[in-house]
Amino acid sequence: MTAVKKNCGVVFVSYFFLALAFGWSILWTIALVGIWDDTITCQQVGDVTQCSDPNYGILFGMFVSYFFTHQVIQNTIHVVVAGVVGTWWFAPDEASSCCSAGVCDSMKRALTTSFGSICFGSLIVAIIQALRALANSARANDDGNAILVCIAECILQCLESIVKYFNKWAFIYVGLYGYSYLEAGKNVFTLFKNRGWEAIIADDLVSNTLFFVSVVVGGLAGAVGLILSRTTDWFEQAATNGQAASFTLGFIIGLVLTSIAMSAIASGVNAVIVLFAEAPAEFEENHPERSRKMRETWRATYPGCM
């Protein structure tokens, strides 16, 4: 938090990307509603309204586009914050103002030389998230074998957790040193292994806390979607599934946007953990008071880790 407050420009960068993500969510929602209305047909059979299944191929492409764009935005913030914290760690004179050289240089690297790594890592997660969203849609519409759909959701959730865990640390090295995506992931986990910190990074609860905040906001956004489904004619062709679709859509948008807003905090924490493992001497030299507090706290919590 000290590093972020010293370079508060990263907060404005985060809000800029959040506004970008919000605009993309509106555009994507309008497109999805149009596709939904054009691909689902309903007819009245007696007193029952029967609707056709959605086109899952088109839905998959839509979900990939949505999640990929937001993953790119979130990971760009991740890389920018990591670069700023790294500059503050090694050269505090270059990272001590709102629009410091550390902020500008990190932003430039994230959008140029490191952007390919950001997109590659983001695409992997986006595909898995799209498949999960498709499985959720299939289960909500009672399409296919319910047991197989449930198993598929479980496997995809595990894969998503693994890839996100890898990304969380890999993008720190991308932001700090400009490594490629795979090289960065390999190097950062080698660092933790050599330090014997595998158990320590597994105890990190910051990301879980921020995710809980995102889930709560997502639930509130889903409630707003539910209200809109009852007061407007959106998803009217979805018949009995209209309210569920509106809540799911609102929940996803709220969850994703809040995750982007929280990423500046999570990225700063992760960057400090990596830097504390790799360059404690530089931290002691440039920030002696905070280094002393960190060492005392870590020794008390993890005896022998230093």
Backbone hydrogen bonds, N-H to C=O, Kabsch-Sander energy under -0.5 kcal/mol:
donor,donor_aa,acceptor,acceptor_aa,energy
5,K,1,M,-2.7
6,K,2,T,-2.1
7,N,3,A,-0.9
8,C,5,K,-0.8
9,G,98,C,-1.2
10,V,7,N,-2.2
11,V,8,C,-1.1
12,F,8,C,-1.1
13,V,9,G,-2.1
14,S,10,V,-2.2
15,Y,11,V,-2.3
16,F,12,F,-2.2
17,F,13,V,-2.3
18,L,14,S,-2.1
19,A,15,Y,-2.4
20,L,16,F,-2.0
21,A,17,F,-2.6
22,F,18,L,-2.3
23,G,19,A,-2.4
24,W,20,L,-2.2
25,S,21,A,-2.2
26,I,22,F,-2.0
27,L,23,G,-2.3
28,W,24,W,-2.8
29,T,25,S,-2.4
30,I,26,I,-2.3
31,A,27,L,-2.0
32,L,28,W,-2.7
33,V,29,T,-2.7
34,G,30,I,-2.1
35,I,31,A,-2.4
36,W,32,L,-3.0
37,D,33,V,-2.5
38,D,34,G,-1.8
39,T,35,I,-2.0
40,I,36,W,-1.4
41,T,39,T,-0.5
43,Q,50,Q,-2.7
45,V,43,Q,-0.6
45,V,48,V,-3.3
46,G,44,Q,-0.6
48,V,45,V,-1.9
50,Q,43,Q,-2.8
50,Q,48,V,-0.6
52,S,41,T,-2.5
56,Y,54,P,-1.0
59,L,55,N,-2.3
60,F,56,Y,-2.3
61,G,57,G,-1.8
62,M,58,I,-2.3
63,F,59,L,-2.8
64,V,60,F,-2.5
65,S,61,G,-2.1
66,Y,62,M,-2.2
67,F,63,F,-2.8
68,F,64,V,-2.6
69,T,65,S,-1.8
70,H,66,Y,-1.9
71,Q,67,F,-2.5
72,V,68,F,-2.5
73,I,69,T,-2.2
74,Q,70,H,-2.8
75,N,71,Q,-2.9
76,T,72,V,-2.0
77,I,73,I,-1.9
78,H,74,Q,-2.0
79,V,75,N,-2.4
80,V,76,T,-2.5
81,V,77,I,-2.8
82,A,78,H,-2.0
83,G,79,V,-2.3
84,V,80,V,-2.2
85,V,81,V,-2.8
86,G,82,A,-2.3
87,T,83,G,-2.1
88,W,84,V,-2.5
89,W,85,V,-2.0
90,F,86,G,-2.3
91,A,87,T,-3.0
94,E,91,A,-1.9
95,A,92,P,-1.3
100,S,97,S,-1.2
102,G,94,E,-2.2
104,C,100,S,-2.2
105,D,101,A,-2.9
106,S,102,G,-1.9
107,M,103,V,-2.3
108,K,104,C,-2.3
109,R,105,D,-2.5
110,A,106,S,-2.3
111,L,107,M,-1.7
112,T,108,K,-0.5
112,T,109,R,-0.9
114,S,109,R,-2.6
115,F,112,T,-1.1
116,G,112,T,-0.5
118,I,114,S,-1.9
119,C,115,F,-2.5
120,F,116,G,-2.3
121,G,117,S,-2.3
122,S,118,I,-2.0
123,L,119,C,-2.3
124,I,120,F,-1.4
125,V,121,G,-1.4
126,A,122,S,-2.5
127,I,123,L,-2.2
128,I,124,I,-1.6
129,Q,125,V,-2.7
130,A,126,A,-2.5
131,L,127,I,-2.1
132,R,128,I,-2.1
133,A,129,Q,-2.5
134,L,130,A,-2.2
135,A,131,L,-2.3
136,N,132,R,-2.6
137,S,133,A,-2.2
138,A,134,L,-2.4
139,R,135,A,-2.3
140,A,136,N,-2.3
141,N,137,S,-1.8
142,D,139,R,-1.0
143,D,138,A,-2.9
149,V,145,N,-2.3
150,C,146,A,-2.1
151,I,147,I,-2.4
152,A,148,L,-2.6
153,E,149,V,-2.3
154,C,150,C,-2.1
155,I,151,I,-2.5
156,L,152,A,-2.6
157,Q,153,E,-2.3
158,C,154,C,-2.0
159,L,155,I,-2.5
160,E,156,L,-2.6
161,S,157,Q,-2.1
162,I,158,C,-2.2
163,V,159,L,-2.6
164,K,160,E,-2.5
165,Y,161,S,-2.1
166,F,162,I,-2.2
167,N,163,V,-2.8
168,K,164,K,-2.4
169,W,165,Y,-1.0
170,A,166,F,-2.6
171,F,167,N,-2.5
172,I,169,W,-0.6
173,Y,169,W,-1.2
174,V,170,A,-1.7
175,G,171,F,-2.2
176,L,172,I,-2.2
177,Y,173,Y,-2.7
178,G,173,Y,-0.7
178,G,174,V,-1.3
179,Y,173,Y,-0.9
184,A,180,S,-2.7
185,G,181,Y,-2.0
186,K,182,L,-2.2
187,N,183,E,-2.4
188,V,184,A,-2.4
189,F,185,G,-1.8
190,T,186,K,-1.8
191,L,187,N,-2.1
192,F,188,V,-1.9
193,K,189,F,-2.1
194,N,190,T,-2.5
195,R,191,L,-1.9
196,G,192,F,-1.1
197,W,192,F,-2.9
201,I,197,W,-2.3
202,A,198,E,-1.1
203,D,199,A,-0.8
203,D,200,I,-1.1
204,D,201,I,-1.0
209,T,205,L,-2.1
210,L,206,V,-2.4
211,F,207,S,-2.2
212,F,208,N,-2.0
213,V,209,T,-1.7
214,S,210,L,-2.0
215,V,211,F,-2.4
216,V,212,F,-2.2
217,V,213,V,-2.3
218,G,214,S,-2.5
219,G,215,V,-2.3
220,L,216,V,-1.9
221,A,217,V,-2.6
222,G,218,G,-2.3
223,A,219,G,-1.9
224,V,220,L,-1.9
225,G,221,A,-2.2
226,L,222,G,-2.1
227,I,223,A,-2.2
228,L,224,V,-2.5
229,S,225,G,-2.0
230,R,226,L,-1.0
230,R,227,I,-0.5
231,T,227,I,-1.3
232,T,228,L,-1.8
236,E,233,D,-1.4
238,A,235,F,-1.3
239,A,236,E,-1.0
241,N,238,A,-2.3
242,G,239,A,-1.8
245,A,241,N,-2.5
246,S,242,G,-2.3
247,F,243,Q,-2.5
248,T,244,A,-2.4
249,L,245,A,-2.5
250,G,246,S,-2.4
251,F,247,F,-2.7
252,I,248,T,-2.5
253,I,249,L,-2.2
254,G,250,G,-2.6
255,L,251,F,-2.7
256,V,252,I,-2.6
257,L,253,I,-2.5
258,T,254,G,-2.0
259,S,255,L,-1.9
260,I,256,V,-1.8
261,A,257,L,-1.9
262,M,258,T,-2.3
263,S,259,S,-0.8
263,S,260,I,-0.6
264,A,261,A,-0.6
265,I,262,M,-0.6
266,A,262,M,-1.9
267,S,263,S,-2.7
268,G,264,A,-1.6
269,V,265,I,-2.1
270,N,266,A,-2.4
271,A,267,S,-2.4
272,V,268,G,-2.0
273,I,269,V,-2.1
274,V,270,N,-2.2
275,L,271,A,-2.6
276,F,272,V,-2.8
277,A,273,I,-1.5
278,E,274,V,-1.8
279,A,275,L,-3.4
283,F,279,A,-1.3
284,E,280,P,-2.2
285,E,281,A,-2.0
286,N,282,E,-2.4
287,H,283,F,-2.6
291,S,287,H,-2.4
292,R,288,P,-2.2
293,K,289,E,-1.8
294,M,290,R,-2.5
295,R,291,S,-2.6
296,E,292,R,-2.4
297,T,293,K,-2.3
298,W,294,M,-2.7
299,R,295,R,-2.5
300,A,296,E,-1.8
301,T,297,T,-2.0
302,Y,298,W,-3.5
305,C,302,Y,-2.2
